[in-house]
Amino acid sequence: MRKTDFKSLFIKSLKNIYDTNECQAIFRLYIEYKLQIPLYQYFADTNQEIDITPNIQEDLKKLADGKPIQHLIGETEFYGRSFLTDSRALIPRRETEELVYHILHETTLPSAPTIMDFCTGSGIIAITLAKEIAEAKVDATDLSTDALALAQENAQKLEATVRFVCADLLKTDHLEKKYDLIVSNPPYIPQSEQSHLHPNVINYEPAMALFVPDENPILFYEKIAQLAHDSLQNDGYLYLETHENFHKEITKILNGLSFKDIQSRNDWQKKARFVSARK
């Protein structure tokens, strides 16, 4: 099949669940990472043929059913590195890359800083900070043993030193040491918003990493703020990724605990997404 015909077939298969731009993006990822055809070659060779094998047909069916392209490929890019990704943890998002960028460009950390990443998932934040900050001593926790196994695989793949611990954040009353930086991208989507999410999220990503009860959607931030108040070094940093609707409530909690330099930032979509503060 000519490559132009294959592209038409591919996009037609997905058009019922993705818009045109998303179909195009998924197509490019599939060509480059699944079929192992460099994009420059694909677009330059006008006579290239694509053999529609049973494996490709099965891939198209999975994608049309909502399976994320990242799960089909088995990896995704985050802050310039390739991370393993599958249904054990959330797929890394661009917004979380922004969170890491803010940390790396706004903080003045001591040499060999101590860092804690709550709700680490696949380990993207903890591992990236361990790679980007010289001599950093990074700890990371998660309740999911499956997510921690994936995080360990990523740390090994990227040769990063991170101490991963299985722990229930909501049942944690104190931390064993002081930290220069605490960061978290915890669950923050109210259960009532589940019906608004794309099938590739609902059906393929772990609910425990996404949803919080409608009656108290900021329960993770309340716990993180308390732990940060008790366990951050003086002038230590707190960085959070958040739901756009709850910035006022989170800021109020931090004010009540006498944090300083509290800031709220928008993400690339102009949505309120990040809150930072200092002890």
KOLVO-879833 format. One record per residue (C-alpha): residue number from 1; residue in one letter; y, x, z. Coordinates in Angstrom, 3 decimals. Each point is the difference from the previous one (the first is absolute). Layout:
<sites>
SITE:seq:type:py:px:pz
SITE:NUM:A:Y:X:Z
...
</sites>
This chain:
<sites>
SITE:seq:type:py:px:pz
SITE:1:M:0.000:0.000:0.000
SITE:2:R:3.439:1.295:-0.840
SITE:3:K:2.024:0.933:3.034
SITE:4:T:2.681:-2.591:-0.799
SITE:5:D:-2.667:-2.707:-0.080
SITE:6:F:-1.434:1.282:3.273
SITE:7:K:3.418:-0.164:1.610
SITE:8:S:0.421:-3.597:-1.159
SITE:9:L:-3.454:-0.896:1.345
SITE:10:F:0.744:1.700:3.315
SITE:11:I:3.319:-1.733:0.570
SITE:12:K:-1.364:-3.362:-1.131
SITE:13:S:-2.747:0.335:2.618
SITE:14:L:2.549:0.434:2.793
SITE:15:K:2.908:-2.196:-1.054
SITE:16:N:-1.113:-2.923:2.154
SITE:17:I:0.484:1.930:3.246
SITE:18:Y:2.626:2.662:-0.819
SITE:19:D:3.318:-0.006:-1.792
SITE:20:T:0.496:2.080:-3.137
SITE:21:N:1.461:3.042:1.752
SITE:22:E:-2.857:0.121:2.505
SITE:23:C:-2.552:-0.352:-2.802
SITE:24:Q:1.598:2.931:-1.802
SITE:25:A:-0.015:2.138:3.156
SITE:26:I:-3.655:-0.800:0.747
SITE:27:F:-0.914:0.770:-3.610
SITE:28:R:1.597:3.435:0.158
SITE:29:L:-1.810:0.823:3.244
SITE:30:Y:-3.299:-1.146:-1.460
SITE:31:I:0.407:2.113:-3.134
SITE:32:E:0.983:3.128:1.880
SITE:33:Y:-2.215:-0.118:3.067
SITE:34:K:-3.010:-2.151:-0.905
SITE:35:L:-0.438:0.966:-3.646
SITE:36:Q:1.331:3.519:0.630
SITE:37:I:2.243:-0.109:-3.069
SITE:38:P:3.367:1.727:0.574
SITE:39:L:2.816:-2.420:-0.760
SITE:40:Y:1.691:2.423:-2.399
SITE:41:Q:-3.227:0.134:-1.999
SITE:42:Y:-0.483:-3.749:0.078
SITE:43:F:3.494:-0.724:-1.282
SITE:44:A:0.101:2.882:-2.479
SITE:45:D:-3.341:-0.535:-1.757
SITE:46:T:0.524:-3.113:-2.080
SITE:47:N:-3.563:0.093:-1.368
SITE:48:Q:-1.736:0.165:3.373
SITE:49:E:-2.901:-2.385:0.483
SITE:50:I:-1.117:-1.451:3.340
SITE:51:D:-3.687:-0.749:0.382
SITE:52:I:-0.265:-3.234:2.005
SITE:53:T:-3.026:0.836:2.108
SITE:54:P:-1.708:-2.364:2.482
SITE:55:N:1.698:1.990:2.784
SITE:56:I:3.433:-0.699:-1.475
SITE:57:Q:-0.869:-3.678:-0.390
SITE:58:E:-1.062:-0.109:3.650
SITE:59:D:3.236:1.740:1.037
SITE:60:L:2.060:-2.599:-1.865
SITE:61:K:-1.881:-2.792:1.765
SITE:62:K:0.637:1.591:3.416
SITE:63:L:3.690:0.463:-0.745
SITE:64:A:0.291:-3.584:-1.261
SITE:65:D:-1.576:-1.157:3.283
SITE:66:G:2.789:1.785:1.881
SITE:67:K:-1.599:3.297:0.948
SITE:68:P:2.842:2.522:0.390
SITE:69:I:0.109:2.745:-2.603
SITE:70:Q:0.240:2.516:2.868
SITE:71:H:-3.392:-1.140:1.294
SITE:72:L:-1.491:0.190:-3.463
SITE:73:I:1.306:3.547:-0.422
SITE:74:G:-0.772:0.924:3.598
SITE:75:E:3.249:1.841:0.616
SITE:76:T:3.763:-0.353:-0.102
SITE:77:E:3.067:2.218:0.124
SITE:78:F:2.113:0.234:3.130
SITE:79:Y:2.865:2.439:0.438
SITE:80:G:-1.334:2.277:-2.733
SITE:81:R:-3.602:0.101:1.216
SITE:82:S:-3.130:-1.871:-1.015
SITE:83:F:-1.556:-2.069:2.803
SITE:84:L:-3.360:-1.721:0.010
SITE:85:T:0.404:-3.745:0.289
SITE:86:D:-2.373:-2.931:0.336
SITE:87:S:-0.432:-3.262:1.891
SITE:88:R:-0.197:1.766:3.394
SITE:89:A:3.796:0.302:0.247
SITE:90:L:3.206:-1.187:-1.618
SITE:91:I:0.951:1.441:-3.368
SITE:92:P:2.971:2.333:0.504
SITE:93:R:3.303:-1.581:-1.045
SITE:94:R:3.166:1.449:-1.423
SITE:95:E:1.932:-1.304:3.003
SITE:96:T:-2.057:2.176:2.323
SITE:97:E:0.836:3.017:-2.147
SITE:98:E:3.639:-0.854:0.694
SITE:99:L:-0.727:-0.054:3.736
SITE:100:V:-1.451:3.514:-0.210
SITE:101:Y:2.966:1.132:-2.104
SITE:102:H:2.451:-1.213:2.652
SITE:103:I:-1.898:1.857:2.712
SITE:104:L:-0.109:3.256:-1.946
SITE:105:H:3.665:-0.112:-1.028
SITE:106:E:1.675:-1.464:3.090
SITE:107:T:-1.676:1.537:3.020
SITE:108:T:0.550:3.375:1.626
SITE:109:L:-3.288:0.723:1.683
SITE:110:P:-0.860:3.016:2.151
SITE:111:S:-2.438:2.643:-1.170
SITE:112:A:-3.611:-1.183:0.243
SITE:113:P:1.043:-3.616:0.680
SITE:114:T:-2.378:-2.509:1.544
SITE:115:I:-0.408:-3.168:-2.081
SITE:116:M:-1.790:-3.293:0.601
SITE:117:D:-0.841:-2.470:-2.786
SITE:118:F:-1.098:-3.414:1.263
SITE:119:C:-2.113:-2.260:-2.250
SITE:120:T:-0.682:2.885:-2.344
SITE:121:G:-2.327:-1.810:-2.415
SITE:122:S:-1.017:2.422:-2.749
SITE:123:G:2.022:2.716:1.715
SITE:124:I:2.710:0.305:-2.629
SITE:125:I:2.950:0.376:2.386
SITE:126:A:-1.720:2.325:2.460
SITE:127:I:-1.507:2.215:-2.696
SITE:128:T:3.219:0.206:-2.023
SITE:129:L:2.013:0.994:3.072
SITE:130:A:-2.652:2.561:0.938
SITE:131:K:0.260:1.520:-3.479
SITE:132:E:3.785:-0.153:-0.271
SITE:133:I:1.036:1.183:3.491
SITE:134:A:-1.010:3.537:0.852
SITE:135:E:-2.087:0.365:3.187
SITE:136:A:0.180:-3.726:0.756
SITE:137:K:-2.532:-1.243:2.526
SITE:138:V:-0.860:-3.480:-1.231
SITE:139:D:-1.970:-2.721:1.771
SITE:140:A:-0.852:-3.346:-1.578
SITE:141:T:-1.690:-3.136:1.287
SITE:142:D:-1.511:-3.153:-1.421
SITE:143:L:-2.220:-2.771:1.293
SITE:144:S:-2.162:-0.005:-3.146
SITE:145:T:-2.805:2.561:-0.053
SITE:146:D:-0.351:-0.607:-3.742
SITE:147:A:3.658:0.858:-0.596
SITE:148:L:-0.314:3.118:2.152
SITE:149:A:-3.023:1.138:-1.988
SITE:150:L:2.066:-0.285:-3.178
SITE:151:A:2.886:1.825:1.678
SITE:152:Q:-2.352:2.831:0.981
SITE:153:E:-1.223:0.231:-3.594
SITE:154:N:3.579:0.244:-1.212
SITE:155:A:0.864:2.669:2.561
SITE:156:Q:-3.013:2.041:-1.042
SITE:157:K:0.787:-0.438:-3.691
SITE:158:L:3.604:1.113:0.481
SITE:159:E:-0.777:2.678:2.601
SITE:160:A:2.268:-1.588:2.602
SITE:161:T:-0.388:0.412:3.752
SITE:162:V:0.378:-3.357:1.718
SITE:163:R:-1.649:-1.257:3.187
SITE:164:F:-1.230:-3.536:-0.662
SITE:165:V:-0.822:-2.260:2.956
SITE:166:C:-1.474:-3.499:0.032
SITE:167:A:2.197:-2.074:2.303
SITE:168:D:1.286:-3.538:0.400
SITE:169:L:3.772:0.383:-0.049
SITE:170:L:0.587:-3.341:1.700
SITE:171:K:-2.192:1.064:2.936
SITE:172:T:1.508:3.484:0.312
SITE:173:D:2.122:0.307:3.156
SITE:174:H:0.976:3.664:-0.222
SITE:175:L:-0.369:3.092:-2.176
SITE:176:E:-1.476:3.243:1.223
SITE:177:K:2.924:2.185:-1.049
SITE:178:K:3.595:-0.001:-1.169
SITE:179:Y:0.943:-0.197:-3.683
SITE:180:D:2.973:1.142:-2.052
SITE:181:L:-0.612:-2.740:-2.589
SITE:182:I:-1.808:-3.334:0.112
SITE:183:V:-0.469:-1.875:-3.259
SITE:184:S:-1.814:-3.180:-0.925
SITE:185:N:-0.616:-2.451:-2.799
SITE:186:P:-1.823:-2.642:2.061
SITE:187:P:-1.184:-3.477:-1.013
SITE:188:Y:3.069:-2.225:-0.395
SITE:189:I:-0.687:-2.891:-2.397
SITE:190:P:-0.059:-3.389:1.785
SITE:191:Q:-3.250:-1.869:-0.528
SITE:192:S:1.920:-2.887:-1.579
SITE:193:E:1.059:2.251:-2.888
SITE:194:Q:-3.564:0.723:-1.043
SITE:195:S:0.039:-2.656:-2.723
SITE:196:H:2.956:1.728:-1.687
SITE:197:L:-1.795:3.297:-0.506
SITE:198:H:-1.713:1.117:-3.187
SITE:199:P:-3.809:-0.408:-0.209
SITE:200:N:-0.367:3.763:-0.355
SITE:201:V:1.389:0.287:3.538
SITE:202:I:-1.701:-2.978:1.646
SITE:203:N:-3.444:0.653:-1.440
SITE:204:Y:-0.146:3.786:0.001
SITE:205:E:2.086:1.410:2.853
SITE:206:P:-0.876:-0.226:3.721
SITE:207:A:1.613:-2.988:1.682
SITE:208:M:0.218:1.803:3.364
SITE:209:A:2.397:2.506:-1.573
SITE:210:L:2.233:-2.717:-1.436
SITE:211:F:0.386:-3.074:2.161
SITE:212:V:1.512:-0.884:3.357
SITE:213:P:0.119:-3.358:1.814
SITE:214:D:2.865:-2.289:-0.920
SITE:215:E:0.855:-0.563:3.662
SITE:216:N:0.749:3.705:0.569
SITE:217:P:0.317:1.928:-3.271
SITE:218:I:1.625:3.032:1.656
SITE:219:L:-2.648:0.625:2.653
SITE:220:F:-0.844:3.430:-1.446
SITE:221:Y:3.655:1.060:0.070
SITE:222:E:0.345:-1.082:3.613
SITE:223:K:-2.938:2.201:0.947
SITE:224:I:1.135:2.953:-2.153
SITE:225:A:3.526:-0.163:1.437
SITE:226:Q:-1.356:0.056:3.557
SITE:227:L:-2.298:2.950:-0.730
SITE:228:A:2.773:1.859:-1.824
SITE:229:H:2.367:-0.565:2.924
SITE:230:D:-2.547:1.533:2.366
SITE:231:S:-1.439:2.742:-2.210
SITE:232:L:2.723:1.301:-2.293
SITE:233:Q:1.741:3.222:0.903
SITE:234:N:3.706:-0.392:0.736
SITE:235:D:1.738:-0.317:-3.390
SITE:236:G:-3.407:-0.663:-1.575
SITE:237:Y:-0.175:-2.192:-3.097
SITE:238:L:-1.578:-3.402:-0.626
SITE:239:Y:-0.531:-1.190:-3.603
SITE:240:L:-1.424:-3.408:-0.906
SITE:241:E:-0.846:-1.905:-3.147
SITE:242:T:0.658:-3.695:0.583
SITE:243:H:0.113:-3.520:-1.364
SITE:244:E:3.403:-0.795:-1.456
SITE:245:N:0.398:-3.094:2.187
SITE:246:F:-0.358:1.659:3.394
SITE:247:H:2.514:2.843:0.053
SITE:248:K:2.332:-1.748:2.445
SITE:249:E:-2.821:-0.622:2.473
SITE:250:I:-1.286:3.568:-0.230
SITE:251:T:3.503:1.429:0.383
SITE:252:K:0.518:-2.195:3.074
SITE:253:I:-3.183:1.398:1.570
SITE:254:L:1.124:3.579:-0.632
SITE:255:N:3.457:-0.702:1.395
SITE:256:G:-1.580:-1.484:3.098
SITE:257:L:-1.937:3.225:0.546
SITE:258:S:3.197:2.082:-0.392
SITE:259:F:-0.936:1.661:-3.280
SITE:260:K:2.926:1.539:-1.869
SITE:261:D:0.934:0.545:-3.655
SITE:262:I:-1.812:-3.200:-0.972
SITE:263:Q:0.130:-0.462:-3.761
SITE:264:S:-1.313:-2.563:-2.453
SITE:265:R:-0.599:0.949:-3.645
SITE:266:N:-0.882:-1.821:-3.192
SITE:267:D:-2.818:0.993:-2.307
SITE:268:W:0.191:0.475:-3.783
SITE:269:Q:-0.106:-3.797:-0.435
SITE:270:K:3.047:-0.393:2.281
SITE:271:K:-2.147:-1.584:2.707
SITE:272:A:0.470:0.954:3.648
SITE:273:R:-3.065:2.164:0.519
SITE:274:F:0.571:2.877:2.426
SITE:275:V:1.280:0.388:3.543
SITE:276:S:0.589:3.351:1.659
SITE:277:A:1.294:1.036:3.410
SITE:278:R:0.153:2.883:2.456
SITE:279:K:-0.884:0.101:3.644
</sites>
